[in-house]
Amino acid sequence: MGIISFIGFTLLVAIISYIATRKTDETSSDGYFLGGRSLTAVVIAGSLLLTNLSTEQIVGLNGSAYSEGILVMAWETLAAIAMVVTAIFLLPRYLKGGITTVPQFLERRYDTTTKAFTSVLFLSGYVVVFLPVVLYTGSLAITTMFDVPELLGVSKGTSIWICVFGIGVIGSIYAIFGGLKAVAVSDTINAIGLLIGGIMIPVFGLLEIGDGSISEGINILMTSNPEKFNAVGSNDSSIPFATIFTGMMLVQLFYWGTNQAIIQRALGAKNLKEGQKGLLLGSFIKILGPIIVVLPGIIAFHIFKGELTTADEAYPKLVSRVLPLSLVGFFAAVLFGAILSSFNSALNSSVTLFGIDIYKEYFNKEASEKQVVKAGKGFGVILAVLAMLVAPLLAQAESIFTYLQKINGCYSIPILTIIVVGYLTKRVPAIAAKVGMISGVLLYVVYILLDEFVFINKELPHFLHVMAILFVLNIIIMLIIGKLYPREQAYEQQYTKEVDITPWKYTKIVGAIICLIVISTYIYFN
């Protein structure tokens, strides 16, 4: 029954995505990479949320909540503020310039070398960290949920390889041969399923705790575990409260405002109004995110206190405990959709970055749009195969998940720095961007090496604080270079008239309300 509902829901998503994309011209770069610049607010919001939400987050963040409580909601709720900033400040500038990739702006503002270096940083992050981690964690979830080793009569290691290649091949077909619109449409359908399935888990969990009453379940949960409902936490927690005002906000701004895999959805908006509405709708739903990725972990702590060997078992155990058997297939299909979404979104972005920023620039300057798309697809196939080969090997790397956020800092802060300086100044030259990026990457790598191998038993500053320090330091370096060696001609952004950039008149009001809700949430759980 579970497998039939799993296959049925997965096929339904594929058929709807195919029908929705039949009329999009995917031989043009706009059609393939940006869905023909036709995406509406609901599609943008759905795609943004599901691109962000995947098994490593659902399982990992609930595992952290099992250990530390509600304070880990910072990864969710603060994203809402970053999305508001993106809607008000960054998106109007992106759409005014008619860019397809973030590095395209960097080429116009600085030079071609800066664009290429940024694209290579993005791609290395996707290949080495993001794509293999998504494939591995997704395969682990599917293997466990359907007991694939028992089903196929194979070892757990073999079943991981089978699931990795299954997810990888299906995700590649969506991303490489369907383009952004196929990804965005399938994301939207899966996002609805994930919201329904994700909310079912805490509802059934609270019903169990409250003996059939949700309100009683909430009451028992909060009175029995008050320490789990303190949003501030202690200095030795994974997110010390002070980091919210330093590196945490920068990480969120990079992720929601400049990360190609995420912002590409908003770049495909039919106009600025739809893009802003999509980001704000997404940010409002993001505030509710902890119901799916934090609350189940706390419920699992109440039900399984002392029973689990590792915190990451919390979510799968809770699902198998509270979810009726008839719904397991549907929920597995929804999780499968979330895995596919994160994988094919990063892959689609990688294809975009390579085709536009590297192939057309360095391999074939005279390439037609059709050739650029074809080259991007070829690169996507190679990338997908590499990710599928690396993913199963992560079973040996126990620390891969713990240091995932840390590793991302190698490229996130340097890229964010040069984008912020690029938009806020007019005369800082290209050499400043190169120095800023190189110093940002090298200094952060030095910090990680010291933290991991030299000062093993000593407390170095939290990595989020270090990110903020390096962000400020690199901005100062760039501004000094800009003062000493300014551009001869001040940079002026041109309006390319790709889409209408009239802003939505309620953007700032709705954005302010969202920020107030986030602040109120912290005050309530303090």
N, C-alpha and C positions, 0 to 999 in steps of 0.2 A: 504493500500500500504506500509506504513512505517513498520508495523508489519511483513508483508510477506518478505520484503527485510532483516529485522532484523533476522528472523528465518532462511532464506536461507543462509545468510553469516555465521551465527553461525554454522549451520550444515556442511557447506563446510569445515570450519576449523577443525571440529571434525573428518570428514571423512579422510581428508588429513593426520592429526596427527595419526589416526589409521593405515593407510596404511604405513606411514613412520616408525612406531615402531614395525611392525609385526615380523621383523627378529631380533630384539634386545633381547638378553637373559636377561630377567628381574628377573630371580631367583637368579642371582649372584649380589653381592653388587655393583660391578663396573657397571654391566649392568643396574641395577635399579637406583642407586644413581648418576651415572656419564654418563649415556647414552652409556655405553660400551667404554668410553674414545674415542669417535669417532666424537665429535663435530668439525665442521669446522668454519673458521673465520666469515662467513656471519651469520651462525646460532648463534654463540656466541654473535656477536654484536647485532643482532635482539633481542635475549632473554635478554641480559643485559639491553637494552634500555626499553623494554616493562615491564620487572620486576620492573624497577625504575619508569616508568611513569604510574600513575593511576589517578583515579578521584579526590582523595584528593589533588593531585599535580596540575592537570589541572585546577580544580575549585579553589583550595586554592591559588596557586601562581598567577593566573590571577586576583584573588580578591585582593591580595597584590599589584600587579602591578597597578590595578585600583586606589588604595589608595596612593601608594608611587612611582610608575613609574618604570623605567628600572633598578634601583639599585638592585631590588630583583633577577636580572639575575645571581647574584653571586652563587645562589644555583645550577644553571645549568652550567655556563661557567667554574667555578673553578673545577667542577667535571672532566672536560677534563684533567686538569693537574694531578689530583689524579689518573686517569686511566693510564696516561703515566708513572707515578711513579710505579704503580702496574705492568705494563707490563715490565718495565726495572729492577726493584728491587725485587718485591715480587714473581711474577709468576714463574720465573726461579727456585727460592728456593722451592716453593710449589711443582712444577712438579718433581724436582730432588728428593724430599722426597716421591713422589708418594702418597701424602695424599688425603683422601676423604673429610675430614672435617678440618677446621682450628684448633679446639681443639686437633686433632691428633698430630699436630706438637708440641703443648704445652706439651703433654704427653712425647714426645721424648726429648724435651728440658729441661723440668722441672720434672714433675711427674704426676701420674694418678689423684691425688686429684685436681691439677691445671686444668687438662683437664675437669674433672667433673664439677668443679665450673664454668668454662667458658661456658660449654654447658648449665648448669642451668640458667646462666645469659642470654644467647641468647634466650633460650626457654621462660623464663619469659617475656622478651621484646616482643616476638612474640605474646604470649597468652594475656597479659594484655593490650598491646598497639596496635601493628601493625595489627594483623588479624581482631580484632573487628572494628578498624577504617576504614580499607579498605572495609569491608562488609557494614558498615553503610553508608559511603560516596557514595559507589557504588549504594546501594539501593536507596539512596536519589536522585541520578542522574537519574536512570531508572524510579523511581516513578514519577519524575517531567516531564521527557521527553515524556513518554507515558500516562501521567495522569492516572496512575493505579487506584487511588481511584474512579474516574469517570467510568473507564472501567469495574471494578469489583463491583462497588457499595459498597465500603467499606471505612472506615475512613483512614486518612493518616497514622496513627499509625499501623493499621492492614496491610496496603499495604507495609509498611517498613518491617514488620515481614515476609510477603510472599516473598518479593524480597530478603531479607537476606538469607532465607532458600533455595530459588531457586539458588542464586549465590553460596551459601555454598555447596550445594549438587553437583552441576555441577563441581565446582572447586575441590571438594574433589575427584570426580571420575577421573579427569585428574591427579591430584597430587599423590593420594594414589595408584590408580590402573594402572596408565600409566607410572610412574617413570619420571626421568628427561628428557628423550628424547621426550616424549609426550608433556611435558611442554615447552621444548625448541622449538620444531617444531611449535606448536600452537602459541607460542610467536612470532616467526619470521613472520608468515602469518599476525597475528594481528598487528605487528609492521609496516608492509607495509601499512596496512589499516589505522592505526593511523597516520602515516606520511602524507598520502594522505588527510584523513579527517581533521587532525589537521591543515594542511596548507590551506585547503579550507576556514576555518573560517576567518583568517586574510585577505585572498585574497578577499573574498566577502565583508568583512568589509571595506577594503580600496577602493574597487570599489564603495561602497555606499557613502563613504566620498568624493571621487574624481569624483563623478558623471560619473562613467564608466571608469575612468582612474586610474590605480594603482599608477603610478608615481605622479600624481596630488594628490591622496589620501595621499601618504607618505608626500608630501610637505605640504599639509594643516595640517596634524596631527602634524608634527614637529614644524611648525611655530606657530600653535595655542596653543600648549602645551609644550613649551620649558622646563619647570620645570620637566616634566615627563621623559625627556631624559638626566638626569644628573646621571651618574653611581656612583658618590661619595656619594651624599646625605648628610644629616646633622647628628649631634651627637645624636639626639633623634629619628633617623630612626630605623627600626627594625634590619637593618644590618649596624651599623656604619662602615665607610670605614676601620678603623684600625683593625676591627675583621677579615678582609680578610687575614691578615698576622698572626693572632693568632689562635683562635679556629676554624674558618671556614675551614681552610685548614686541620686541624686535623679531623674534622667531615667528610670531604670528603674522606680523606685517610682511615678512619675506614670503611666508607660505601662501597667504591669501592675496597678496598684492603683486608679487613678482615671480612666483614659481610657475613656470610655463605650463605644467600639467594641470594647474588649477585655473589660472587667469585666462587660459585659452578659451574656456567656456564663455567668459564675459566678452572676450575679444570677438566672438562670433555673434554678438548681439545685433539685431536688425537696426537698432538705434540706441543712443545713450539712455533714453528713458527706460527701455526694456532691460538694458544692462544694469542700471542702478536699481530698478525694482527687483530684478533677479537676485542681486547681491544682498539687498536688504531683506527680502523674503527668506533667503538662505540664512542670514545672520539671526533672524528672529527664531527660526527653527533650531539653529545651533544652540541657542540658550536652553532649549529643551533637551539637548543632546545628553546631558548627564543622566536623564531617565533611562536611556538605553545603554550608556557605556560606563556609568558610575554606580547607580542605584542597585543593579543586579549583584555587583560585587559586595555591597554592604549587606544585602539580603542573604547572599551565600555565606558571609561571615557569621550571621545570626543562626543560620540553619546548620552549617557544617563546622562550627567553631572547633578547631583542634583536630578535625578529621582529615584535612587535606595535606598531602606531602609538599605541594608547591602552590603558591597563590594563583598561578595561571590555570590551575584546574578548576577554579571557582566557577567561571561562566559555563563551560561544557557540562560540569556536574549539575549545576542549577537547571540548565536546559533539560537534561535527561530526567531530572527529578520532578519538575513541575509541568512540563509541556505534555499535553495529551499525545499519545502515540500517533493519532491520525494527523496531527499537525507537524510532525517531525520532518516529513518530506518537503512540505511547503517551506518550512523555516530553513532547511538545508539548501533549497533552491534559491532562496533570498540571500543566504550567506554566499552561495556560489556566485550570485549576481554581484555582490559586493566585492568579492575577490577579483572577478573578471573586470569589474569597473576600474579598480585601482590599477590593475595590470595593463588593461588596454588603453587607459587614459595616459599613463606614463609612456607607453609605447607609441601612441599616436603623437604625443608631444615630442618624443625623440625623433620620430620620422619627420616631423615638421622642422625641428631645429636643424637636422642634418640636410634635408632637401633645400631649404631656403638659405640657411646661414653658412653652410659648408660646401655642399655640392655646387650650387650656382655661383658661389664666390670663388672657389679654388679649383674646381674640376672642369666646369663648363659654363663660362660667363654668358655664352650665347644660348644657353639651354632654354627651350620653350617650356611653358607651364606644364605641358604633358610630360616632358622629359624629367622635370624637377619632381613631379609626383611619382613617376616610375622609379627614379633613383632613390627617393625617400622610402618607397615600399620595399625595395631590395635591401636597403640598410636595415629596415624594420625586421625583416626575416632573419638577418644575421644576428641582430640584437636579441630577438626573441629566443633563438636557439642557444646563444651564449647564456642568457638568463636561466633557461631551462636546465642547462648543464651545471651551472653554479648552484642553483637553489637546493638540490638534495644534499649537497656538501655542508650546508649550514647546520645540519643536524649535529655535526661535530663541534660547532662553535657556540658554546653555551652563553657567551657574553654578547652575542650579536644583537639581541633585543635591548639589553640594558644600555648599551652604548650607541644605539641607533640615533637618538636625538643629539648626542654628543658629536658623532661623526658628521652629521649634516651641517654642523657649524663651520666645517672647513670651507664650504662654498656659500652657505646662505648669507652670512654676515658680510663678506667681501662684495657679493653681488648687490645686496641691499644698499650698502654704502655708496657705491658708484651711481646707482639709480637715483637715490635721494639727492646726492650732490649734483647729479646731472640735471634734475628738474628744478632745483632751488637756486642754482647759480648759472651764469651765462658765459663766464670767461675762464672757468677752470679747464685746462687743456687735457688732451688725450694721455699725455705722459703721466699726469696725476692719477688717472683711472688705472693705468697699468701698475704704477707703484702701489696704489691703494689695494688693488686686488692681490698682488704678489705678497705684500707685507701682511695683509689680512690672513691669507692662507698659511703662510710660513709661521707666523706668530701663534696661530691657533694650533697648528700641528705640534709646535714646540710645547705648548701647554699640555696637550693630550699625552705626549711622550713623557713629560715630567710627571704628570699625574698618575700614569699607568705603570711606569717603570722606575722612576727615581724616588719620588716622595710617596711610596706605597702606603706607609702607615702614618703619614702626616696629612693634615688638612690643608689643601690648597683652596683658593676661592672657588665657589660653585661655578660650574661651567656656564651657567646663564649670566652670572655677573661678569665673567671673563669676556663673553660675547659683547656685552654692553661696553666694557672698557675698550675693547679693540675697535668697536664701532665708532666711538668718540675719537679714539686715537687716529684711526684712518681718515676720518673726516678732517681732523686738524692737519694731518699730513697733506691731504689733497688741497685744502684751502691755502696752506703755506706755499705749495708749488704753484697754485693758481695766482697767488700774489706776486711771486717772483718771476714766473714765466706765463703770463696770461695769454689766452687766445687772441690772435690779432683782430678777429671779428667776433662780436658777441653772438651767441647761439640764439636763434629765434625759431620756435616750432611752427611749421607750416600746417595749415588745415588742408588735408587731402580730399575732403568731401566724399570719402568712401561711404559714410553713414551720417545721418542727421545727429548733431551733437547738442540739441536743445535738452537741457537737464530736466529731470522730473521735478516739478515744483515742490513736492513734499519730502524730497530727499533728506534735507537737513533736519526737519522736524521729526521724521520717523527715525533717523539716525540718532538724534538726541534721546528719544524715548527708549530705544534699544540700549544705549549706554546707561541710562538711568536704571533700567531693569537689571542690568549686570551688577551695577554698584549696589543696588538694593538687595540682590541675592547674597552678596558678600556680607553686607551688614546683618542680614537675617541669620546667616550661619556663622557669625563671629562669636 
